[in-house]
């Protein structure tokens, strides 16, 4: 009986040891084959659109900026890391609504009414999943705005609403509405320029894994 018990214990030890070796080997194999990925922003892929609103009925007017500089980390280990590294500078004088006279008024009477606003600077932070916080400096005020991120293939889309009240922009909104009063007057005879602008930003990224 003693001999059988000893043999049984020996067999059990062999089974347990073999199982442990197998699990350790599997973990080591997984570590050896784990991919390391790098994410990069595709330069010159940026598509930026702003939508301002006029009339009581809140009719949209779209445009962009022709001079936007974007910098990101060169070697991000995840997409969130890449997005969290995004910094941008927008030259306000490059505003483009496909109507040169309107662009001159926006530059001179809107941005020109603000303090030190030849450029808008900012970046992304606290990016997690489909949510992001956008830090923007405008009229010598830095404010955090919520944004939403969506992914489709290698395209990233960021949407957000810029509320000029957050940047003490009431005077600039009023001034632009005055100089564009005729264009901002709807069928109800009221001249209205809204103090919010929606933005949509699209860009491409690449993912390389080894």
N, C-alpha and C positions, 0 to 999 in steps of 0.2 A: 504494500500500500504506500509506504514511504517512497519507494522508487517511482511509482506512478505519479505521486504528487510532485516530486522533484522534476520529473519529465514534463509535467503539465506546466509548471512554473517556467521552466526553461523555454518551452514552446511559446508561452504567452509573452515572455520577454522578447523573443525573436520577432514575433508579430508586431509588438508595439514599437520596437526599434526600427523595423523595416518601414512601418507607417510613418514614423517621424522623419526618417531619411527621405521618404517619398515626398512628404509635404514640404520639407526644407528645399528639396530639389526643385519642386514646382515653383516655390516663391522665388528662388534664385533665378529660374528660367524666366519668370515674369519680369523680374527686375532687369534682366539682361536684354529683354526684348521690348521694354517700355520705350515708347517714342518720346523724343524731345522736340517740341514744336516751337516755331518762332513766327510772330505775327508782325506784319509791316503795313503801314499806310501807303497806298499807291499814289504817289505824287501826281498832281495835275488831274486827278479824277474827281475833284470837288465840284459839286453842283449845288449852289446856294440860291435859295429863293425866299424873298420876303413878301408878305402880303399885308399892305396897309388898307385902311377902310375909310370910306367917305359916305356921305348921305346918312339920313336917319335910318335908311334900310340896310346900312352896313354893307355897301358894295365894295368888293375887293379890288385893289390896284396892285399888280405884281411887279416885282423888279429884282435886282440883284446888286452885287458890287463886283466890279471888274478886277479889283486888287485886294485879294485875300491871301495872306500867308499863313500856312499851317505847319507846325512842327510837332513831331511825336518821338517817342523812344525808338531807337534803331533796332532794338533786340528784345521786344516784349515777349514774355513767356506765355501770355494768355491774352484773349481778346479784351477782357476787362482791364488788364494792365496797359494794353495799347491805348484804349479809350481814355483811361485815367491820365495818360501822359499828354493828351492833346492840348496844345496851346495855339491861339490864333490872334492875328492882328488884321483888322479891316481898315483900309483907308477910306474914310467917309466921302472924300472928294471923287471917288470912283463909282458913286451910286449910279445905277443904270436902270431906268424904268421904260426905256425905249421912247422917251419923249425929252429931248435935250433941255427945253425950256423949264420943264418941271424939275429935272435933275438939278439945274442951276439953283432953283428956288429951295429945293430940299437941302442942298449943300450950304447955301448962304443963310437961309432964314430958319432952318430947323437945326441942323448940326452947328451952324454958325452962332446960334443963340446960346448954345451950351458952352460950358467952360472946357477949354483944352480938349476938344473933341474932333480933332483932325483924324484921330484913330480911335477905333473901338478895340479894346483888348480883352482877352478872356481865356477860358479853358474849361475842360471838363474835369469833374471830380466826383468822388463817391458814386462811381458807376457800378451798378450791380444788376445783372439780368437786363430787364428792359427799362430800368429807371436810371436817370442820371441827374446830377446837379450841375448847372452851367453857371460859372462865375463870370460876370460881365462888368467891365469898367466903362462907364459912360457919364459924362457931365461931372467928372471927378468923384463919382460915387461907384463903389463896387457892390453889387447885389447878386445873390444866388437865386437862380430861377430853376424850376423843375422842368425836366425834359423826358421824352419817351423815345426809346431806341427800339427799332425793329430790324431784323435780319432777313435777307432773302439772297441765298447763295453767297456770293462774295461782296454783296452790297449792304452797307450800313446806312440806315436812315434815322436821322434825329429830328424830332419835331418839338417845338416849344413856343410859348407865347411871351413876348417881351412887353411888359406893362411899364410905360414911361413914368408912371407915378412913382415907381420904385427908384427912379433916377432923378426925381425932382424936375421932371420934364414938362410941367404944365405950361411954362412960359414959351417953350419951343413949339409945343403943339398949338398953342393959341396964335403964335406968330405965323406959322405955316398956314394955318386955316385962314388968317387974314389976307395974306398975299395970294392965296389960291381960292379966295372966297367964291369966285364965279364958278370954278371947276368943282367946288365942294357943295354947291347948292343943288338940292334935289327938287323933285316935283312939288314937294310941300313948301318950297320957298325958304327952307332952312339951310344954312351953311354949317356942315358938320364934318369934322375930322376926328376920328376916334383915337384914343390914346393908347391903343394896343396894336402890336404888329405880330403876326404869326410868321414863324420861320421854319423852313424845311431844308435840311442839309443832307445830301447824299454823297457817299464816297465809297471807294473800293478798297479792300484790304487783301493781302495774300497770306497764306498759311503754308509754311514749309516745315515738314517733319522728317526727322532722321532716326 
